[in-house]
Amino acid sequence: MNIKPIKNEQDYQQSFTEVEQLWGAEHRSDEHDKIDILVTLIEAF
Protein backbone atom coordinates (compact mmCIF):
# COMPACT_ATOMS: atom_id res chain seq x y z
CA MET A 1 0.00 0.00 0.00
CA ASN A 2 1.61 3.23 -1.17
CA ILE A 3 -0.22 6.22 0.30
CA LYS A 4 1.12 9.75 0.57
CA PRO A 5 -0.28 13.06 1.83
CA ILE A 6 -2.52 15.11 -0.46
CA LYS A 7 -0.66 18.36 -1.06
CA ASN A 8 -2.30 19.77 -4.19
CA GLU A 9 -5.19 19.38 -6.63
CA GLN A 10 -3.38 16.72 -8.67
CA ASP A 11 -2.81 14.57 -5.58
CA TYR A 12 -6.47 15.07 -4.68
CA GLN A 13 -7.68 13.95 -8.12
CA GLN A 14 -5.40 10.89 -8.10
CA SER A 15 -6.64 9.88 -4.66
CA PHE A 16 -10.27 10.37 -5.67
CA THR A 17 -9.77 8.29 -8.82
CA GLU A 18 -8.16 5.53 -6.80
CA VAL A 19 -11.11 5.49 -4.38
CA GLU A 20 -13.48 5.18 -7.34
CA GLN A 21 -11.49 2.23 -8.70
CA LEU A 22 -11.43 0.47 -5.32
CA TRP A 23 -15.09 1.18 -4.52
CA GLY A 24 -16.94 -2.01 -3.72
CA ALA A 25 -13.90 -3.74 -2.24
CA GLU A 26 -14.64 -6.54 0.15
CA HIS A 27 -15.09 -5.40 3.74
CA ARG A 28 -11.99 -5.95 5.91
CA SER A 29 -9.71 -6.35 2.90
CA ASP A 30 -6.53 -4.38 2.24
CA GLU A 31 -8.35 -2.54 -0.55
CA HIS A 32 -11.14 -1.52 1.82
CA ASP A 33 -8.58 -0.28 4.35
CA LYS A 34 -6.97 1.77 1.59
CA ILE A 35 -10.34 3.35 0.77
CA ASP A 36 -10.76 4.33 4.43
CA ILE A 37 -7.33 5.96 4.54
CA LEU A 38 -7.73 7.78 1.21
CA VAL A 39 -11.18 9.11 2.15
CA THR A 40 -9.74 10.46 5.40
CA LEU A 41 -6.96 12.22 3.48
CA ILE A 42 -9.42 13.58 0.91
CA GLU A 43 -11.68 14.97 3.64
CA ALA A 44 -8.69 16.58 5.39
CA PHE A 45 -7.59 18.26 2.17
Z-matrix of the N, CA and C atoms (Angstrom, degrees):
N
C 1 1.449
C 2 1.524 1 107.03
N 3 1.329 2 116.24 1 119.14
C 4 1.453 3 121.55 2 -178.87
C 5 1.525 4 108.47 3 -114.88
N 6 1.322 5 116.25 4 98.38
C 7 1.463 6 121.36 5 -178.08
C 8 1.518 7 108.16 6 -121.22
N 9 1.340 8 115.75 7 137.09
C 10 1.457 9 120.40 8 178.80
C 11 1.527 10 108.99 9 -131.95
N 12 1.323 11 117.93 10 162.85
C 13 1.458 12 120.65 11 179.01
C 14 1.529 13 111.74 12 -60.91
N 15 1.316 14 115.46 13 152.35
C 16 1.469 15 121.33 14 174.69
C 17 1.524 16 106.82 15 -91.91
N 18 1.336 17 115.50 16 115.24
C 19 1.464 18 120.47 17 -175.31
C 20 1.520 19 113.30 18 -112.52
N 21 1.341 20 117.14 19 -14.71
C 22 1.463 21 119.07 20 -177.76
C 23 1.534 22 109.52 21 -155.92
N 24 1.310 23 116.04 22 179.31
C 25 1.461 24 121.52 23 -176.78
C 26 1.532 25 112.12 24 -62.01
N 27 1.305 26 117.35 25 -37.21
C 28 1.468 27 120.78 26 179.35
C 29 1.536 28 110.71 27 -64.27
N 30 1.326 29 116.79 28 -44.94
C 31 1.465 30 120.39 29 176.49
C 32 1.527 31 110.14 30 -60.22
N 33 1.324 32 115.99 31 -41.21
C 34 1.464 33 121.54 32 179.49
C 35 1.529 34 110.31 33 -60.53
N 36 1.320 35 117.25 34 -48.57
C 37 1.463 36 121.29 35 -178.71
C 38 1.534 37 111.14 36 -63.10
N 39 1.322 38 117.03 37 -41.15
C 40 1.465 39 120.68 38 179.08
C 41 1.528 40 110.71 39 -63.61
N 42 1.312 41 116.74 40 -42.19
C 43 1.457 42 120.77 41 179.29
C 44 1.525 43 110.60 42 -65.16
N 45 1.318 44 116.64 43 -43.40
C 46 1.460 45 121.45 44 179.85
C 47 1.530 46 110.42 45 -62.49
N 48 1.319 47 116.80 46 -43.06
C 49 1.464 48 121.22 47 178.51
C 50 1.527 49 110.53 48 -62.56
N 51 1.311 50 116.26 49 -40.66
C 52 1.461 51 119.44 50 179.86
C 53 1.533 52 110.99 51 -65.32
N 54 1.326 53 116.88 52 -40.00
C 55 1.467 54 120.20 53 176.34
C 56 1.526 55 110.24 54 -60.55
N 57 1.317 56 116.98 55 -43.79
C 58 1.467 57 120.75 56 178.40
C 59 1.527 58 111.21 57 -59.48
N 60 1.313 59 117.06 58 -40.89
C 61 1.466 60 121.15 59 -178.91
C 62 1.525 61 111.78 60 -69.55
N 63 1.325 62 116.82 61 -33.07
C 64 1.461 63 121.19 62 -178.18
C 65 1.526 64 112.82 63 -87.50
N 66 1.342 65 116.38 64 -12.05
C 67 1.466 66 120.66 65 -175.15
C 68 1.518 67 110.30 66 -53.60
N 69 1.303 68 116.74 67 134.81
C 70 1.452 69 121.51 68 -179.21
C 71 1.522 70 112.78 69 94.13
N 72 1.327 71 116.52 70 4.73
C 73 1.461 72 120.29 71 179.14
C 74 1.525 73 109.54 72 -61.54
N 75 1.302 74 114.65 73 150.11
C 76 1.455 75 120.77 74 -179.57
C 77 1.524 76 110.51 75 -62.06
N 78 1.323 77 115.36 76 134.59
C 79 1.460 78 121.95 77 178.99
C 80 1.529 79 110.02 78 -56.44
N 81 1.309 80 116.48 79 138.91
C 82 1.467 81 125.12 80 -179.96
C 83 1.525 82 113.82 81 69.43
N 84 1.311 83 117.10 82 19.49
C 85 1.461 84 120.99 83 175.04
C 86 1.526 85 109.01 84 -96.15
N 87 1.323 86 116.50 85 167.76
C 88 1.464 87 120.47 86 176.35
C 89 1.526 88 110.82 87 -61.31
N 90 1.339 89 116.43 88 -37.64
C 91 1.461 90 120.71 89 179.59
C 92 1.530 91 111.05 90 -64.69
N 93 1.318 92 116.55 91 -39.28
C 94 1.469 93 120.28 92 178.95
C 95 1.525 94 110.15 93 -67.06
N 96 1.327 95 116.52 94 -40.39
C 97 1.471 96 120.47 95 176.29
C 98 1.526 97 110.35 96 -60.35
N 99 1.326 98 116.35 97 -40.14
C 100 1.465 99 120.57 98 179.82
C 101 1.522 100 110.40 99 -63.93
N 102 1.332 101 117.07 100 -40.29
C 103 1.469 102 120.45 101 176.52
C 104 1.526 103 109.33 102 -58.33
N 105 1.329 104 117.14 103 -47.97
C 106 1.470 105 120.91 104 -179.35
C 107 1.529 106 111.57 105 -56.43
N 108 1.321 107 115.98 106 -44.68
C 109 1.467 108 120.15 107 -178.72
C 110 1.528 109 110.87 108 -67.48
N 111 1.328 110 117.08 109 -45.72
C 112 1.466 111 120.55 110 -179.05
C 113 1.530 112 111.42 111 -63.36
N 114 1.320 113 117.44 112 -41.17
C 115 1.466 114 120.49 113 179.10
C 116 1.531 115 110.15 114 -62.84
N 117 1.310 116 116.77 115 -39.86
C 118 1.468 117 119.79 116 177.05
C 119 1.519 118 111.27 117 -61.76
N 120 1.330 119 116.50 118 -43.26
C 121 1.467 120 120.38 119 178.31
C 122 1.529 121 111.18 120 -65.83
N 123 1.317 122 117.06 121 -41.53
C 124 1.467 123 121.28 122 178.80
C 125 1.516 124 110.22 123 -61.15
N 126 1.323 125 117.28 124 -46.49
C 127 1.468 126 120.71 125 179.38
C 128 1.525 127 111.44 126 -62.32
N 129 1.324 128 117.29 127 -37.58
C 130 1.466 129 120.76 128 -179.50
C 131 1.528 130 111.95 129 -69.37
N 132 1.343 131 116.46 130 -29.32
C 133 1.446 132 120.36 131 -179.30
C 134 1.514 133 109.51 132 -70.54
